[in-house]
């Protein structure tokens, strides 16, 4: 089931002061970026944040799940998605450990 654009827009609105947050459609789902760094996926209207050591420490009791079959587990953010301050801080912390997204070569 593809994610709903309204849910993606809600997620983006919740994340503040982490840079330019954008979503890119990918196979009916979405990659969420901050200043061109992929930090999360929205799949089946659920938010999956890339795992980091500092993100794990910040969350405490982490729920991990795969965003799609065959994917590595990510942090599944459920109830806390509505807490903009908490979610924004998680993303700020996580971005410090995530590498820049590599540019794709044009064919």
C-alpha positions in Angstrom: 0.0 0.0 0.0 1.5 3.4 -1.0 1.8 6.2 1.5 -0.6 9.1 1.5 0.8 12.5 0.5 -1.1 14.1 3.5 0.8 11.9 5.9 4.1 12.7 4.2 3.3 16.5 4.4 2.4 16.0 8.1 5.8 14.4 8.8 7.7 17.2 7.1 5.7 19.8 9.0 6.6 18.2 12.3 10.4 18.4 11.7 11.8 21.9 12.5 15.2 23.5 12.5 17.1 20.7 10.8 17.7 22.3 7.4 15.6 22.1 4.3 13.4 19.0 4.7 12.0 17.5 1.5 10.4 14.3 0.4 11.2 12.4 -2.8 8.8 9.8 -4.1 10.4 6.4 -4.5 8.4 3.4 -5.8 5.1 4.7 -4.3 6.8 5.5 -1.0 8.9 8.4 0.1 12.5 9.2 1.2 12.8 12.1 3.6 15.8 14.3 3.3 17.4 17.2 5.3 19.7 19.2 3.1 20.1 16.2 0.7 20.8 13.7 3.5 18.4 10.8 3.5 17.4 10.3 7.1 14.0 8.5 7.0 11.5 6.6 4.9 7.8 6.8 4.9 6.3 3.5 3.9 2.7 2.4 4.4 2.1 5.7 6.3 4.7 4.9 8.9 7.9 6.8 9.7 11.1 4.9 9.7 14.2 6.8 10.8 17.7 5.5 9.9 19.3 4.0 12.9 22.2 5.7 14.6 24.0 5.2 17.9 23.1 8.7 19.3 19.5 8.3 18.0 19.2 5.0 19.8 20.5 6.6 23.0 18.0 9.5 22.7 15.0 7.3 22.1 15.8 4.8 24.9 13.3 2.0 24.3 13.6 1.6 20.5 11.1 -0.1 18.3 12.8 -1.4 15.1 11.1 -2.7 12.0 11.9 -3.0 8.3 10.2 -0.4 6.1 9.8 -2.9 3.3 10.6 -6.6 2.7 14.4 -7.1 2.6 15.3 -3.7 4.1 17.5 -3.3 7.1 15.6 -2.4 10.3 15.0 1.2 11.1 13.6 3.1 14.1 9.8 2.9 13.8 8.4 6.2 15.2 4.8 5.8 16.2 3.2 7.8 19.1 6.1 10.3 19.3 5.5 11.4 15.7 3.0 14.0 17.0 5.7 15.6 19.3 7.4 18.0 17.0 10.1 19.0 19.5 11.0 15.4 20.3 11.0 14.3 16.6 13.0 17.3 15.5 15.6 16.7 18.2 15.8 13.0 17.1 16.5 14.1 13.5 19.1 16.7 14.5 20.9 14.1 16.6 20.7 11.4 13.9 21.9 13.7 11.1 25.3 14.2 12.9 26.1 10.5 12.2 24.6 10.1 8.8 26.7 10.4 5.7 25.8 12.7 2.8 23.7 11.1 0.1 25.9 10.2 -2.9 24.9 11.9 -6.1 23.7 9.5 -8.8 25.6 9.3 -12.0 23.6 10.5 -15.0 23.3 8.0 -17.8 
